[in-house]
Amino acid sequence: MRVTAAIALAGLLACAAPVLAQEAETDVAAFQRLRAEAVAAANADDLATAEQKLAEADARIPNHPGLMLMRARLAAAAGRPADAVALAQRYADTGLSMNLGGDPALAALAEQPGFAALEAAVEANRTPAGADRLTLLAAIPGGGLVESVARDEARGRWLVAQVRGRTIVALDDAGAVAPFLAGAELSGVLGLVMDAPAGVLWAATAPVPPAVNGLAEGVPRPGPALLKIDAASGRVLARYPAPADNGSLGDVALGPDGTVYAAGGDLFQLRPGGEALEVLLPSGPMRSPQGMALTPDGAALIVADYSSGIWRVDRASGAAVRLSAPSNASLIGIDGLICDGRVLYALQNGTAPQRVLRLTPDPDWSRIEAVEVLAANLPEIVEPTTGLVHNGELVFVSRSQWSDFDREGALTTPEPDPALISRLRLD
């Protein structure tokens, strides 16, 4: 599920809500605090303090796209154009693009040495990639808002979760859509994962804005829950609610022993035979956990935190550590995370451009050694969310329709383009 963590600048820097420092401050909390302090300092015309605070925040969570541009703009405002160009170049070196001409602070650097290289890098980052290996699996019309897809191999079909539609539909290999989920669901359906040996589909549900916007007054709005669904009939076998103080459940993953993991404010687990969700990792280290994948040895979960990067979470203890990555990698804004036993595939929708990445870990799965762009700047990739590897292809929701809804969940596009499920060849 996409979570927006925007860092906006109006003029130089926009106002931001203050974040209080806490004991044993996490990197995410420190980042938010330092960024807010930088904004306050900049608004008070104390640019030196603002720059210092942003540099400290950058050290906590490296290569945050918004922060890199904030630092470049501040350097320009402080009368250090060479530093501003270097900081903007660092942003471009991560493969991200920006509107140079539409940014007054950066466009004013046009006569500076190094600006031509910056322009060239930004232009290169707009080049389409992956079109030769991307094909369409299915287009799903309407405004159901597709979040995830799972494969029901036993019945030769795909199962597709819809948020606004508040259901799961079946999709055959010819693209025909049929009902699947038995009974009405009053929450949006988000993450899916198939437990084929058990004949069970696991689904995360939550009353997110697109799902409940427009519901009549008095209609019950159940809280987030993990559903156990019979894969053959679509009948809900059990419902495992999340704690009342947890606002959402999104992505799900399946452990080799049958443990099911669900990402919300906390990371939850449901052990085989368990009767309730348990907290594996409380919220705090990660602000917005999204996609999850198991390491090949099954010892840990690799988790994409939308606001801070890629984490490794020990399945036994819940201990979490953020994985280091190459110096030119920006791993913020990742939604889906998929593992094929050798590498990770990341669906990044919180950046420009939105991308499909291949992340190569070290042998111990303790850091990311290489980042490769597999697809970017393609019209089929708009708010990509989740997927899976199937027969040598990455099958994923490439156009989810999240961009067709506002923050309150209202449809902003009268006739949205169909949601798309695409296949990306991985050879």
C-alpha positions as CSV (number, residue, x, y, z in Angstrom):
1,M,0.0,0.0,0.0
2,R,1.4,3.3,-0.9
3,V,2.0,5.8,1.9
4,T,3.0,9.3,0.9
5,A,5.8,10.9,2.9
6,A,6.2,14.2,1.0
7,I,8.8,16.8,1.8
8,A,7.5,20.0,0.2
9,L,9.3,23.3,-0.4
10,A,7.4,26.6,-1.0
11,G,9.9,29.3,-2.0
12,L,12.9,28.0,0.0
13,L,11.4,25.7,2.6
14,A,7.8,25.0,3.7
15,C,6.6,24.8,7.3
16,A,6.7,21.4,8.9
17,A,5.2,20.0,12.0
18,P,7.7,19.8,14.9
19,V,8.9,16.4,15.9
20,L,9.9,15.9,19.6
21,A,13.1,14.1,20.3
22,Q,12.8,11.0,22.4
23,E,15.1,8.8,24.4
24,A,16.8,6.1,22.2
25,E,15.9,8.2,19.2
26,T,15.6,6.1,16.1
27,D,17.1,7.2,12.8
28,V,13.6,7.9,11.4
29,A,12.6,10.0,14.4
30,A,15.9,11.9,14.3
31,F,15.5,12.5,10.6
32,Q,12.1,14.0,11.1
33,R,13.3,16.1,14.1
34,L,16.3,17.4,12.3
35,R,14.4,18.2,9.1
36,A,11.8,20.2,11.2
37,E,14.6,22.1,13.0
38,A,16.2,22.9,9.6
39,V,12.9,24.3,8.4
40,A,12.5,26.4,11.5
41,A,16.1,27.7,11.2
42,A,15.6,28.5,7.5
43,N,12.4,30.4,8.1
44,A,14.3,32.4,10.7
45,D,17.0,33.2,8.1
46,D,19.6,31.1,9.9
47,L,20.8,29.3,6.9
48,A,24.0,28.0,8.5
49,T,22.0,26.1,11.2
50,A,19.5,24.9,8.6
51,E,22.3,23.5,6.5
52,Q,23.9,21.8,9.5
53,K,20.6,20.2,10.5
54,L,20.0,18.9,7.0
55,A,23.5,17.5,6.9
56,E,22.9,15.6,10.1
57,A,19.5,14.3,8.8
58,D,21.3,13.2,5.6
59,A,23.7,11.2,7.7
60,R,20.8,9.4,9.5
61,I,19.0,8.4,6.3
62,P,21.3,8.9,3.3
63,N,20.0,9.8,-0.2
64,H,16.5,10.8,0.7
65,P,15.3,12.5,-2.5
66,G,13.5,15.4,-0.9
67,L,16.3,16.1,1.5
68,M,19.0,16.1,-1.2
69,L,17.1,18.7,-3.1
70,M,16.5,20.7,0.1
71,R,20.2,20.8,0.7
72,A,21.0,21.9,-2.8
73,R,18.5,24.8,-2.6
74,L,19.8,25.9,0.8
75,A,23.4,25.9,-0.6
76,A,22.2,28.1,-3.5
77,A,20.4,30.5,-1.1
78,A,23.5,30.6,1.1
79,G,25.6,31.8,-1.8
80,R,27.5,28.6,-2.5
81,P,26.6,27.7,-6.0
82,A,29.3,25.1,-6.5
83,D,28.0,23.2,-3.5
84,A,24.5,23.5,-4.7
85,V,25.4,22.0,-8.1
86,A,27.3,19.2,-6.4
87,L,24.4,18.4,-4.2
88,A,21.9,18.4,-7.1
89,Q,24.3,16.2,-9.1
90,R,24.3,13.7,-6.2
91,Y,20.5,13.6,-6.5
92,A,20.8,12.9,-10.3
93,D,23.5,10.3,-9.7
94,T,20.9,8.2,-7.9
95,G,19.0,7.9,-11.2
96,L,16.2,10.3,-10.2
97,S,14.9,13.1,-12.3
98,M,13.6,16.6,-11.6
99,N,12.2,19.7,-13.3
100,L,15.4,21.8,-13.4
101,G,13.7,24.6,-15.3
102,G,10.8,24.8,-12.9
103,D,12.9,25.1,-9.8
104,P,14.0,28.7,-9.4
105,A,16.8,27.9,-7.0
106,L,18.4,25.3,-9.2
107,A,17.7,27.0,-12.6
108,A,19.6,30.0,-11.3
109,L,22.7,27.9,-11.3
110,A,22.7,27.5,-15.1
111,E,26.0,29.4,-15.6
112,Q,27.9,27.4,-13.0
113,P,30.6,24.9,-13.8
114,G,29.1,21.4,-13.7
115,F,25.6,22.5,-14.5
116,A,25.8,21.0,-18.0
117,A,26.7,17.6,-16.6
118,L,23.8,17.9,-14.2
119,E,21.4,18.7,-17.0
120,A,22.7,15.7,-19.0
121,A,22.3,13.4,-16.1
122,V,18.7,14.5,-15.4
123,E,17.9,14.1,-19.1
124,A,19.4,10.6,-19.1
125,N,17.3,9.7,-16.1
126,R,14.2,10.4,-18.1
127,T,15.0,7.8,-20.7
128,P,12.5,4.9,-20.9
129,A,14.0,1.6,-19.7
130,G,12.6,-1.9,-19.8
131,A,10.0,-1.5,-22.6
132,D,11.5,-4.4,-24.5
133,R,10.9,-6.8,-21.6
134,L,7.6,-5.5,-20.3
135,T,4.3,-7.1,-21.6
136,L,0.7,-6.7,-20.4
137,L,-0.9,-9.6,-18.5
138,A,-4.3,-7.9,-18.0
139,A,-6.1,-4.6,-17.9
140,I,-8.9,-4.3,-15.3
141,P,-11.4,-1.6,-16.1
142,G,-13.3,0.6,-13.7
143,G,-12.0,2.3,-10.5
144,G,-11.6,-0.7,-8.2
145,L,-8.0,0.3,-7.3
146,V,-5.9,-2.8,-7.6
147,E,-3.3,-3.3,-4.9
148,S,-1.9,-6.8,-5.3
149,V,-1.9,-10.0,-7.2
150,A,-1.3,-13.7,-6.2
151,R,-1.1,-16.9,-8.2
152,D,-3.4,-19.8,-7.7
153,E,-1.5,-22.4,-9.6
154,A,-3.7,-25.3,-8.7
155,R,-6.6,-23.6,-10.6
156,G,-4.6,-21.8,-13.2
157,R,-5.6,-18.3,-12.3
158,W,-4.6,-15.1,-10.7
159,L,-6.2,-13.5,-7.7
160,V,-6.4,-9.8,-7.6
161,A,-7.1,-7.5,-4.6
162,Q,-9.1,-4.4,-5.0
163,V,-9.1,-1.6,-2.5
164,R,-12.0,0.6,-3.6
165,G,-13.9,-2.5,-4.9
166,R,-13.4,-4.1,-1.4
167,T,-13.1,-7.5,-2.9
168,I,-10.8,-10.1,-4.6
169,V,-11.4,-11.1,-8.1
170,A,-10.1,-14.1,-10.1
171,L,-8.4,-13.6,-13.4
172,D,-7.7,-16.4,-15.9
173,D,-4.7,-16.5,-18.2
174,A,-6.8,-15.1,-21.0
175,G,-7.6,-12.0,-18.9
176,A,-11.2,-12.7,-18.1
177,V,-12.3,-11.5,-14.7
178,A,-14.7,-13.4,-12.4
179,P,-15.8,-13.0,-8.8
180,F,-13.8,-14.8,-6.1
181,L,-14.3,-13.5,-2.6
182,A,-17.5,-15.0,-1.1
183,G,-19.5,-12.5,0.8
184,A,-19.3,-8.7,1.2
185,E,-16.2,-7.1,2.6
186,L,-16.5,-3.6,4.1
187,S,-12.8,-2.8,4.1
188,G,-10.3,-2.5,1.3
189,V,-8.4,-5.6,0.4
190,L,-4.7,-4.9,0.2
191,G,-1.8,-7.5,0.4
192,L,-2.3,-11.1,-0.8
193,V,-0.1,-14.2,-0.4
194,M,-0.9,-17.8,-1.3
195,D,-0.1,-20.7,0.9
196,A,-0.5,-23.4,-1.9
197,P,0.2,-26.5,0.2
198,A,-2.5,-25.4,2.7
199,G,-4.9,-24.3,0.0
200,V,-5.3,-20.9,1.7
201,L,-5.1,-17.4,0.5
202,W,-4.1,-14.8,3.1
203,A,-5.3,-11.2,2.6
204,A,-4.8,-8.0,4.6
205,T,-7.8,-5.7,4.8
206,A,-8.1,-2.1,6.1
207,P,-10.6,0.8,6.1
208,V,-8.3,3.0,4.0
209,P,-9.9,6.1,2.6
210,P,-10.7,4.9,-1.0
211,A,-12.4,1.9,0.5
212,V,-14.7,3.7,2.9
213,N,-15.2,7.0,1.1
214,G,-18.9,7.3,0.1
215,L,-20.1,4.5,2.4
216,A,-23.5,5.4,3.9
217,E,-23.7,6.6,7.5
218,G,-24.3,3.8,9.9
219,V,-22.6,1.2,7.8
220,P,-20.1,-0.6,10.0
221,R,-16.4,0.0,9.2
222,P,-14.4,-2.8,10.6
223,G,-10.8,-2.3,11.6
224,P,-7.8,-3.8,9.8
225,A,-7.7,-7.5,9.8
226,L,-5.9,-10.5,8.3
227,L,-8.2,-12.9,6.5
228,K,-7.7,-16.6,6.0
229,I,-9.5,-17.6,2.8
230,D,-10.2,-20.9,1.2
231,A,-8.4,-20.7,-2.1
232,A,-10.9,-23.0,-3.9
233,S,-14.2,-21.4,-2.8
234,G,-13.2,-17.9,-1.8
235,R,-14.9,-18.4,1.6
236,V,-13.4,-16.6,4.6
237,L,-12.3,-19.2,7.1
238,A,-11.1,-16.9,9.8
239,R,-10.5,-13.2,10.5
240,Y,-7.6,-12.0,12.7
241,P,-8.1,-8.3,13.7
242,A,-5.2,-6.0,14.3
243,P,-5.1,-4.2,17.6
244,A,-7.5,-1.3,17.8
245,D,-4.8,1.3,17.9
246,N,-3.2,0.1,14.6
247,G,-4.7,2.1,11.7
248,S,-3.9,-0.2,8.8
249,L,-2.6,-3.5,7.5
250,G,-1.0,-3.6,4.1
251,D,1.5,-6.1,2.7
252,V,1.7,-9.7,3.7
253,A,4.3,-12.4,3.5
254,L,4.5,-16.1,4.2
255,G,7.3,-17.8,6.2
256,P,8.6,-21.3,5.4
257,D,6.9,-22.7,8.5
258,G,3.6,-21.2,7.6
259,T,3.9,-18.1,9.8
260,V,2.1,-15.2,8.1
261,Y,3.5,-11.6,8.4
262,A,1.5,-8.4,8.0
263,A,2.8,-4.9,7.8
264,G,1.0,-2.1,9.5
265,G,2.1,0.5,12.0
266,D,3.7,-2.5,13.7
267,L,5.0,-5.7,12.0
268,F,2.7,-8.5,13.0
269,Q,3.0,-12.3,12.8
270,L,0.4,-15.1,13.0
271,R,2.1,-18.3,13.9
272,P,0.7,-21.6,12.6
273,G,-2.3,-22.5,14.7
274,G,-2.2,-19.1,16.3
275,E,-5.5,-17.4,17.3
276,A,-4.3,-13.8,17.2
277,L,-1.8,-11.5,15.6
278,E,1.3,-10.9,17.6
279,V,3.7,-8.0,17.3
280,L,7.1,-9.0,15.9
281,L,8.4,-5.4,15.7
282,P,6.7,-2.4,17.2
283,S,6.5,0.8,15.2
284,G,9.3,3.2,15.7
285,P,12.4,1.9,13.9
286,M,10.4,2.0,10.7
287,R,7.8,4.6,10.0
288,S,5.9,2.9,7.2
289,P,6.7,-0.8,6.5
290,Q,5.6,-2.0,3.2
291,G,6.7,-5.0,1.1
292,M,8.3,-8.0,2.8
293,A,10.4,-10.9,1.6
294,L,12.0,-13.9,3.3
295,T,15.8,-14.4,3.1
296,P,16.7,-17.7,1.4
297,D,17.6,-19.3,4.7
298,G,14.3,-18.2,6.2
299,A,16.0,-16.6,9.2
300,A,14.9,-13.0,8.5
301,L,12.4,-10.8,6.8
302,I,13.7,-8.1,4.4
303,V,11.3,-5.2,4.7
304,A,10.9,-2.0,2.7
305,D,10.2,1.0,4.8
306,Y,8.7,3.7,2.6
307,S,10.5,6.5,4.4
308,S,13.9,5.1,5.3
309,G,15.0,2.2,3.0
310,I,15.5,-1.6,3.3
311,W,15.6,-3.4,6.6
312,R,16.4,-6.8,7.9
313,V,14.2,-8.1,10.7
314,D,15.2,-11.3,12.6
315,R,12.2,-13.6,12.6
316,A,13.1,-15.1,16.0
317,S,13.9,-11.9,18.0
318,G,12.4,-9.1,16.0
319,A,15.7,-7.3,16.0
320,A,15.9,-4.8,13.0
321,V,18.7,-3.2,11.2
322,R,18.7,-1.0,8.1
323,L,20.7,-2.4,5.3
324,S,23.5,-0.3,3.8
325,A,23.4,0.3,0.1
326,P,25.7,1.7,-2.6
327,S,26.5,5.4,-2.2
328,N,24.6,6.3,-5.4
329,A,21.4,4.4,-4.4
330,S,18.2,5.9,-3.2
331,L,15.9,3.3,-1.8
332,I,13.2,5.6,-0.4
333,G,9.6,5.2,-1.6
334,I,9.7,1.4,-2.2
335,D,6.3,-0.2,-1.9
336,G,6.5,-3.8,-3.2
337,L,9.5,-6.1,-2.4
338,I,9.8,-9.6,-4.0
339,C,12.5,-12.2,-3.6
340,D,13.4,-15.0,-6.1
341,G,15.9,-16.6,-3.7
342,R,18.9,-14.8,-5.3
343,V,18.0,-11.1,-5.5
344,L,15.2,-8.7,-4.5
345,Y,12.9,-6.8,-6.9
346,A,11.7,-3.5,-5.6
347,L,8.7,-1.5,-6.9
348,Q,9.4,2.2,-6.2
349,N,6.5,4.6,-6.5
350,G,7.6,7.4,-4.2
351,T,10.2,8.9,-6.6
352,A,10.6,10.4,-10.0
353,P,10.8,8.3,-12.0
354,Q,8.8,5.4,-10.6
355,R,10.9,2.3,-11.1
356,V,11.4,-1.4,-10.9
357,L,14.7,-2.1,-9.3
358,R,16.8,-5.2,-8.9
359,L,18.7,-5.2,-5.6
360,T,21.6,-7.7,-5.2
361,P,22.4,-8.5,-1.6
362,D,25.7,-9.8,-0.2
363,P,25.9,-13.5,0.6
364,D,24.8,-12.9,4.2
365,W,21.9,-10.7,3.1
366,S,23.2,-8.1,5.5
367,R,23.6,-5.2,2.9
368,I,22.7,-4.3,-0.6
369,E,25.7,-4.5,-2.9
370,A,24.2,-3.4,-6.2
371,V,21.1,-1.6,-7.5
372,E,20.0,-2.0,-11.2
373,V,17.1,-0.2,-12.9
374,L,15.0,-2.8,-14.8
375,A,12.1,-0.5,-15.8
376,A,11.4,3.2,-15.5
377,N,9.7,6.1,-17.4
378,L,7.1,3.8,-19.0
379,P,3.5,4.7,-19.4
380,E,2.5,1.3,-18.0
381,I,4.2,2.0,-14.7
382,V,2.1,4.4,-12.6
383,E,2.0,3.8,-8.8
384,P,3.3,0.2,-9.0
385,T,2.6,-1.7,-5.8
386,T,3.2,-5.4,-5.4
387,G,3.9,-8.6,-7.3
388,L,5.6,-12.0,-7.4
389,V,8.1,-14.0,-9.5
390,H,6.4,-16.6,-11.8
391,N,8.1,-18.6,-14.5
392,G,11.0,-16.3,-14.9
393,E,8.9,-13.1,-14.9
394,L,8.1,-10.5,-12.4
395,V,4.3,-10.3,-12.4
396,F,3.2,-7.1,-10.7
397,V,0.6,-4.4,-10.4
398,S,2.2,-1.8,-12.7
399,R,-0.8,0.7,-12.7
400,S,-2.7,0.5,-9.4
401,Q,-4.9,3.6,-9.7
402,W,-3.8,5.1,-6.4
403,S,-3.1,8.3,-8.3
404,D,-6.8,8.6,-9.3
405,F,-7.8,9.2,-5.6
406,D,-7.2,12.1,-3.3
407,R,-6.2,11.8,0.4
408,E,-9.8,11.5,1.5
409,G,-10.3,8.6,-0.9
410,A,-12.5,10.4,-3.4
411,L,-12.1,9.5,-7.0
412,T,-10.5,12.5,-8.8
413,T,-10.6,11.0,-12.3
414,P,-14.1,10.5,-13.6
415,E,-13.1,7.6,-15.9
416,P,-9.7,6.3,-14.7
417,D,-7.6,4.3,-17.0
418,P,-7.7,0.6,-16.3
419,A,-5.5,-0.9,-13.6
420,L,-2.7,-2.9,-15.2
421,I,-1.0,-6.1,-14.3
422,S,2.2,-6.5,-16.2
423,R,5.0,-9.1,-16.7
424,L,8.6,-8.1,-16.7
425,R,11.0,-10.7,-18.2
426,L,13.9,-11.3,-15.8
427,D,16.4,-13.3,-17.9
